[in-house]
Amino acid sequence: MQKVNIAAIVEGHGECAALPELVRRVAHEIDPGFVPTVLSPMRVPAAKLMKEGELERAVDFVGRKLGGPGGIIILVDCDDGCPAKEGPKLLKRAMTARKDVLVSVIFAKKEFESWFLASANSLRGKRDLSTELSPPADPESIRDAKKWLSMHMPHGRSYSETADQPALTCLFDMQAARRADSFDKCYREIRKMLERLRNLP
């Protein structure tokens, strides 16, 4: 099995550490001996990525860092947008910028933390979260998932994107989180990319 490199473009500081953990967890499900190298993600605000030429420049930049066959993951919070509408447009632009590598565009509906809400049962008592934590009926409808998590922590403790997001990414039940449509898409996209890269001659 040849070395597999993954490059990434993300929005926030938390995703810089969280996305590599997520990729490694999916790779471990495929094969515990399969450990892809996730390069340090490039952080670009979503508003900037939407501008003509900016996404293309970012994709070309991280693509050159791969140094050969590999994949590029673009992870963006969709906020009030529609992932099904925005995703294909961004993917087409990204693939035009680098035709020689696998590219995947992933939109978190509302935000990355919505996926923690979908799997809240698995996070009871973790990172100071309530031991009675339960998922909301529609986790992807919550406008501020970070605030929701803070509300289920002790008084004086609030959710920290840089500290809690990577830690909870290592802990949340990915299969439970797939009840959130955008995470189901995320999981399938990452797994498909990794399986294709793992099977390269």
NORKA-V382724 format. One record per residue. BURIAL is # if it has 24 or more other ideal C-beta (glycine too) atoms within 12 Angstrom, else .. D_LAST is the distance of its C-alpha to the last C-alpha in Angstrom with 1 decimal. Layout:
burial->[BURIAL | BURIAL]
d_last->[D_LAST | D_LAST]
//
This chain:
burial->[. | . | . | # | # | # | # | # | # | # | # | # | . | # | # | # | # | # | # | # | # | # | # | # | # | # | # | . | . | # | . | . | . | # | . | # | # | # | # | . | # | # | # | # | . | # | . | . | # | # | . | . | . | # | # | # | . | # | # | # | . | # | # | . | # | # | . | . | # | # | # | # | # | # | # | # | # | # | # | . | . | . | # | . | . | # | # | . | . | # | # | . | # | # | # | . | # | # | . | . | # | # | # | # | # | # | # | # | # | # | # | # | # | # | # | # | # | # | # | # | # | # | # | . | . | # | # | # | # | . | . | . | # | . | # | # | . | . | # | # | . | # | . | . | # | # | . | # | # | # | . | # | # | . | . | . | . | . | # | . | # | . | . | # | # | # | # | # | # | # | # | # | # | # | . | # | # | . | # | # | # | # | # | # | # | # | # | . | # | # | # | . | # | # | . | . | # | # | . | . | .]
d_last->[7.5 | 7.6 | 10.9 | 11.5 | 14.6 | 17.0 | 20.1 | 23.1 | 26.5 | 29.3 | 33.1 | 34.7 | 34.8 | 34.1 | 30.8 | 29.6 | 29.6 | 29.3 | 26.1 | 23.9 | 25.5 | 24.9 | 21.1 | 21.0 | 23.1 | 20.9 | 17.8 | 20.0 | 20.9 | 17.3 | 16.9 | 19.5 | 17.1 | 14.9 | 16.6 | 15.4 | 17.5 | 19.9 | 21.6 | 25.4 | 26.1 | 28.2 | 31.5 | 33.0 | 35.9 | 35.2 | 38.2 | 36.7 | 33.3 | 35.3 | 36.9 | 35.7 | 33.3 | 33.0 | 29.9 | 28.3 | 29.2 | 27.9 | 24.5 | 24.2 | 25.4 | 23.0 | 20.1 | 20.9 | 20.8 | 17.1 | 16.5 | 13.1 | 10.7 | 12.6 | 15.3 | 19.1 | 21.6 | 25.1 | 27.6 | 31.2 | 34.4 | 35.9 | 39.4 | 41.6 | 39.1 | 37.2 | 33.4 | 32.9 | 34.7 | 33.5 | 29.8 | 28.9 | 30.8 | 29.2 | 25.7 | 26.5 | 27.8 | 24.8 | 22.3 | 24.6 | 24.5 | 20.7 | 18.9 | 15.7 | 14.8 | 15.2 | 18.9 | 21.0 | 24.8 | 26.7 | 30.4 | 32.4 | 35.5 | 38.3 | 36.4 | 33.8 | 36.5 | 37.2 | 34.3 | 36.3 | 39.3 | 37.4 | 36.6 | 39.9 | 40.7 | 37.9 | 39.2 | 42.8 | 44.2 | 41.2 | 41.7 | 45.4 | 44.8 | 47.4 | 47.2 | 48.3 | 45.6 | 44.8 | 42.7 | 44.6 | 44.7 | 42.6 | 40.7 | 39.3 | 42.9 | 43.9 | 44.5 | 44.2 | 42.0 | 42.4 | 46.2 | 45.8 | 44.0 | 46.7 | 49.4 | 48.0 | 48.2 | 51.4 | 54.0 | 53.2 | 49.5 | 47.2 | 43.5 | 41.7 | 38.6 | 37.4 | 38.2 | 38.0 | 35.1 | 32.4 | 34.3 | 34.7 | 31.0 | 30.3 | 33.0 | 33.2 | 32.3 | 29.3 | 30.0 | 33.7 | 32.9 | 31.1 | 34.7 | 34.5 | 32.9 | 31.3 | 29.7 | 28.4 | 26.8 | 25.5 | 24.1 | 22.3 | 20.9 | 19.5 | 18.1 | 16.5 | 14.9 | 13.7 | 12.3 | 10.3 | 9.0 | 8.5 | 6.3 | 3.8 | 0.0]
//
